[in-house]
Amino acid sequence: MIHGRPERPYLESWLRRARKQLAASGRLSELALILSRQEGGSPEHWSTLVRSILEEQTTPSLDLLTRIDAVLAKPVERTPATEQPGLF
């Protein structure tokens, strides 16, 4: 029997997406700064933790993945509501 990493399809897809989003220069530092303000701790701590997750040295909790996703999510652009003319 071959022993490998356990199957974690959600984590694998999350890692691919997060690596792509954090590849831009300064994006990891920005994420670390935001997480330090929201969750406490230093930006260096968060930067190190996220790097270890991306390098698969640390397995994150689902709660942490969700928090990181919320920060990485693109803001929803709200279009101003156009006034609808009256019916009468």
C-alpha positions, -999 to 999 in steps of 0.1 A, spaced: 0 0 0 13 34 -9 13 60 19 10 96 8 -7 127 18 -43 123 28 -68 134 2 -79 170 10 -95 183 -22 -108 214 -6 -74 223 9 -56 215 -24 -79 238 -44 -76 265 -17 -38 263 -19 -38 266 -56 -61 297 -55 -43 313 -26 -8 308 -41 -21 325 -73 -36 354 -54 -6 359 -32 19 357 -60 15 395 -66 42 416 -50 33 428 -16 0 408 -14 13 385 14 25 414 34 -9 431 30 -27 400 41 -4 396 71 -10 432 81 -48 429 78 -48 396 98 -27 411 125 -51 440 129 -82 417 129 -68 388 149 -39 402 169 -3 392 167 24 407 146 24 409 108 56 388 108 38 361 127 10 360 102 34 362 72 53 332 86 22 312 93 7 318 59 40 309 42 41 277 61 5 269 51 13 276 14 44 254 16 22 227 32 43 226 64 13 236 85 -23 223 81 -46 252 88 -80 251 105 -111 256 83 -118 288 104 -84 302 94 -89 293 58 -122 311 58 -107 342 74 -79 343 48 -105 338 20 -125 367 33 -95 390 31 -84 377 -3 -119 380 -18 -123 408 -42 -146 435 -29 -180 435 -45 -185 466 -65 -219 481 -58 -235 500 -86 -255 530 -76 -292 522 -77 -308 539 -106 -340 556 -98 -369 538 -114 -394 562 -128 -428 562 -113 -454 539 -129 -481 567 -130 
